[in-house]
Amino acid sequence: MSFSTITYALVNYVECHLENMNLKKMAESFGFSEIYLRELFYRNVNIPIMQYYKRRKMIASAFELLHSDKKVLTIALESGFSNPESYTRAFKKFFGMTPSRFRLERPLIVRRQLEAGVFSLECLNKRSDDIMLKENKHNTILYGIRKIEFGAYGSETAFPICVKAVSEYLGEDVSYAYIMAATGAAFRLVWNQDEWDLSNVDIYHALRESNDIYRYGANALGREFSFLERKEGTSRKEFIDFMKDTIAKGYPVIALGIIGPPEPCIVAGFESDGDVVMGWNFFQNDPQFATAVETMDNGYFRCGAW
């Protein structure tokens, strides 16, 4: 695919509606007839729209097989199949193996650029860090990052939850317990041995140099670490440029705050040259903090007041 505004819009719409895409509603959103929409999609993306949609939805379901404890039946129903048998047949035709076998062998599903400005999950034989079409410095979004919320991975500790969600998206199959230990957050087990509890506020003070907790989180995944700290004189433009440069290359940003308290969140996209950001935040549905926040169709927050 080659970049164009219409291609970006078409691919973006499908990726944002994997759970419930309706061709009639899509055509209405673009102001086209269904026939013209099908022709337009095929002309720009080089694949029939419903074939593309089914492929994207199947890959999303495979990601759930790898990174959730959901039963195959649950994933089949969530993917729009009426029973696990029809899902298994479709899955085997697409991946060459049953869902159970896929979960056992754990093939690599990792983010890949689908179009300039659109990244999402793809099943690959090798890591896709070097696969780039063209950067889009005006609008870029990374689809497929799992939702972060208190209770995810059996934890209430925000930063390791963010690290785990990002690690899955980048194809790093590491355990949550490893991330807890590598970031220093597991020290909470000293006085509460029943669960990973409470929040980033405490782990921020676990080390002599507080920002080291974030560097250890990146290093735990074998990744480079960059950190932009808010100091006197640090401008909004510096934060925008930092996020744009990172996200345009297909990498999520873990940020503090954005919505509500200064807990970590995941910034997974930007619009309007960075003035508007999208992603996951622990407080995006909290009416106390989210009065200026929109919810996208795929669940991401969309916020310009940050």
Residue pairs with C-beta under 8 A, 6 or more apart in sequence:
1 7
1 11
1 44
1 45
1 46
1 114
1 115
1 133
2 133
3 115
3 116
3 117
3 133
3 134
3 136
4 44
6 40
6 44
7 44
7 45
7 115
8 115
8 116
8 117
8 118
8 136
8 139
9 30
10 40
10 41
10 44
10 45
10 49
11 45
11 114
11 115
11 118
12 115
12 117
12 118
12 141
13 21
13 26
13 29
13 30
14 21
14 26
14 49
14 52
14 53
14 56
15 56
15 114
15 118
15 120
15 141
15 143
15 298
16 143
16 296
16 297
16 298
17 26
17 297
17 298
18 53
18 56
18 57
18 60
18 298
19 78
19 80
19 298
21 53
23 34
23 37
23 38
23 49
23 50
24 34
26 37
27 33
27 34
27 36
27 37
30 37
32 40
37 49
38 48
38 49
41 47
41 48
41 49
41 52
42 48
42 49
45 52
47 55
54 90
55 94
56 120
57 79
57 80
58 79
58 90
58 91
58 94
58 95
59 109
59 121
59 122
59 123
60 79
60 121
60 144
61 75
61 76
61 78
61 79
61 87
61 91
62 91
62 95
62 99
62 102
62 107
62 109
62 123
63 109
63 121
63 144
63 168
64 70
64 75
64 78
65 72
65 75
65 99
65 102
65 103
66 102
66 103
66 106
66 109
66 168
66 173
67 146
67 168
68 75
70 78
72 84
72 87
72 88
72 99
72 100
73 84
75 87
75 99
76 83
76 84
76 86
76 87
76 88
79 87
81 87
81 90
87 99
88 98
88 99
91 98
91 99
91 102
92 98
95 102
95 107
95 123
97 105
106 173
107 123
108 123
108 124
108 125
108 126
108 127
108 171
109 121
109 122
109 123
109 124
109 171
110 121
110 122
110 124
110 127
110 128
110 169
110 170
110 171
111 119
111 120
111 121
111 122
111 128
111 142
111 144
111 169
111 170
111 171
111 250
112 119
112 120
112 121
112 122
112 124
112 128
112 131
112 250
113 119
113 128
113 131
113 132
113 133
113 250
114 120
114 122
115 133
116 133
116 134
116 135
116 136
117 136
117 138
117 139
117 140
117 141
117 248
118 140
118 141
118 143
119 140
119 141
119 142
119 143
119 144
119 250
120 142
120 143
120 144
121 143
121 144
121 169
122 128
124 171
127 171
128 171
132 249
132 250
135 248
135 249
136 248
137 244
137 248
137 273
138 271
138 272
138 273
139 269
139 270
139 271
139 272
140 244
140 247
140 248
140 269
140 270
141 268
141 269
141 270
141 278
141 300
142 169
142 247
142 250
142 251
142 252
142 268
142 269
143 268
143 298
144 169
145 165
145 166
145 168
145 169
145 252
145 266
145 268
145 279
145 280
146 152
146 165
146 168
146 169
147 165
147 280
147 299
148 158
148 161
148 162
148 165
148 265
148 266
148 280
148 281
148 282
149 161
149 282
150 156
150 158
150 282
152 161
152 164
152 165
153 160
153 161
153 164
153 176
154 176
154 195
154 196
155 161
155 176
155 180
155 195
155 196
156 195
156 196
156 197
156 198
156 199
157 180
157 185
157 188
157 196
157 197
157 198
157 199
157 200
157 203
158 199
158 200
158 263
158 264
158 265
158 282
159 183
159 185
159 200
159 203
159 213
159 214
159 217
159 254
159 264
160 176
160 179
160 180
160 183
160 185
160 196
160 217
162 254
162 264
162 265
162 266
163 179
163 183
163 217
163 220
163 221
163 254
164 174
164 176
164 179
165 266
165 280
166 221
166 252
166 254
166 266
167 174
167 179
167 221
169 252
170 221
170 223
170 251
172 221
172 222
174 220
174 221
177 186
178 220
179 185
179 217
179 220
180 186
180 196
182 216
182 217
182 219
182 220
183 203
183 213
183 216
183 217
183 220
184 203
184 206
184 207
184 213
184 216
185 196
185 203
185 206
185 213
186 196
187 203
187 206
188 196
188 197
188 198
188 202
188 203
189 196
199 263
200 262
200 263
200 264
201 263
203 213
204 210
204 213
206 213
207 213
211 227
211 229
214 225
214 227
214 254
215 225
215 227
217 254
218 224
218 225
219 225
226 242
226 246
228 234
228 238
228 239
228 242
230 239
240 270
240 273
240 274
240 275
241 274
242 253
243 253
243 255
243 267
243 270
243 274
243 277
244 270
244 273
244 274
246 252
246 253
247 253
247 267
247 268
247 269
247 270
252 266
252 267
252 268
252 279
253 266
253 267
254 264
254 265
254 266
254 267
255 264
255 265
255 266
255 267
256 262
256 263
256 264
256 265
257 263
257 265
257 306
258 265
258 267
258 277
258 279
258 281
258 301
258 303
258 306
259 265
259 281
259 283
259 284
259 289
259 290
259 293
259 301
259 303
259 306
260 281
260 282
260 283
260 286
260 288
260 289
260 290
261 283
261 289
263 282
263 283
265 279
265 280
265 281
265 282
266 279
266 280
266 281
267 277
267 278
267 279
268 278
268 279
268 280
268 300
269 277
269 278
269 279
269 300
270 276
270 277
270 278
271 277
271 278
271 302
272 304
275 304
276 302
276 303
276 304
277 302
277 303
277 304
277 306
278 296
278 300
278 301
278 302
278 303
279 300
279 301
280 299
280 300
280 301
281 301
283 289
283 290
284 290
284 293
284 295
284 301
285 295
290 301
292 303
292 304
292 305
293 301
293 302
293 303
294 301
294 302
294 303
295 301
295 302
296 302
